[in-house]
């Protein structure tokens, strides 16, 4: 029987515990002075742990766009396979190494989600939880998104944004800013305007050196776990604390005090440490057995949590257990009005798997814009154009492998057949039990649906891929092309990105009097209030109050822009533009920062009773943006239609549409009336 140790009779365990758990074993403080000095905080002062082992934590200091290291190589660089994180489903691995700052894979597309309520559940309260919430991203991905939506912006970020798992101690991938362009389409002449997302080529960059065979991880942010009550998932700080503990424990076990102690005594000592650890995230990061302390010290607790070296996959493992994802690149499609297309990096033989197609199962009704707002932004989300649907089912399937979403329609019948790939259910990765669920059970389930894209014939390198979207989609597109006419005032529209490309300088208020911007354009600048921002403050005079229509006392704030202010893209009036020869900047701007009307975070606001002027804003922090709800994907005449899900791929239990009752219609009419009010 193992001996029970107490504070009074185990001087050797006291010495051990005081070395690496000094602030958690308060009951031992009275006897710690035999091992180390007590600092009077009812704890034991720690002996400095070894810092020799390199650790990977959630670090992210990559700023510049990287260059691809393996573009059009004969070797597949990215694979989809079972994640090294237990119970996390599938993940993405790299078969080649990357240096910090390298670009990984192809750039991703981003699909804005038009959110009309502060809480979307008030609109879609009758539907199931929207699975896309687990993979959608906020507007912080690119602050221009804050000028897209009526409420707090969100976006669908497939590919790396949806498929990569998060390990807060090993994250190794970060994104940079996407590009925005329409591939030359204009709302005044092109029926395809607004039918696809203009946000594309979001680069994914290595935030540290990445080994070949390593799983890729990106940070979801601590709030993602907090919002889901995942209280035992360690963050980077918890892994650091766990590393300190195991390093000190390993050192203690090598101490002369432990030289002759049994394994049972060591186990008891370590178990007492685990028992005394009160933080569930730190406890999850610590090894559960004392026999693993040396290995956890060598690898770091973050890597140890995944099985150490076993978490690095070999090429043999990829060949046997994974599917290549690195098969396509993107450029402008060969089909008019289609935007960008997906092109093959390497030749494939007939029947080969082109790439896996993981899917989100969603209620088709969440793709519809509420009636109240259809006059502003059309009847359906842009997201609908990327989803698979069937007339005889309430289920939509949304692919979240980004490159699949670049593949355009091609008819599979007749002399002019263009389709060269098709979809099928994956036998290797699909969660087959989901196929046998009814609609309600399916929509309440988590991830796991996976199809595969398969070559219908031998395919050549550089060939554009085409998938048959179905006869209904084709008829809808042809009807759209026949019926389409531009909306009034379309000729005058210019996007912010187009104007920035044409003229680099942002126009001042005086210049805009002579040459105004189009109605959809607003000037904006970066200004984030910090505690160190130095303001000159004075009350507004009576004349100024009258001019600004302020009813009560108000203050005028003056500040000079500094680097810490480089956040919060806000509406600004551009008062002047000037140069300073000694600086590296070409131009500086003097601006008035306007009270914000979009959904930036709280630190980006100031009240209507404050006049805020900022000088010396560098040119990289001043820009123009499209007004809210004016981009092409908000056009009420933009094409919307789901991709057809082939009849043979629709499981029997997913068939059938909801029968709307009289009560449903009454409730819907009541909700619509309330929203109009």
Secondary structure by P-SEA (a helix, b strand, c coil): cbbbbcccccaaaaaaaaacccccccccccccccccccccccbbbbccccccbbbbcccccccccccccccccccccccccccccccccbbbbbccccccccccccbbbbbbbbcccccccccccccccccccccccccccccccccccccbbbbbbccccccccccccccccccccccccccccccccccccccccccccccccccccccccbbbbbbccaaaaaaacccccccaaaaaaaaaaaaaaaaaaaccccccccaaaaaaaaaaaaaacccaaaaaaccccccaaaaaaaccaaaaaaccccccccaaaaaccccccccccccccccccccbbbbbccccccccccbbbbbbbbccccccccccccccccccccccccbbbbccccbbbbbcccccccbbbbbcccccccccccccccccccccccccccaaaaaacccbbbbbbbbcccccccbbbbccccaaaaaaaaaaaaaccccccccccccaaaaaaaccccccaaaaaaccccccbbbbbbbbbccccccccccccaaaaaaaccccbbbbbbbbbcccccccbbbbbbcbbbbbccccccbbbbbbbccccccccccccccccbbbbbcccccccccccccccccccccccccccccccccccccccccccccccaaaaaaaaaaaaaaac
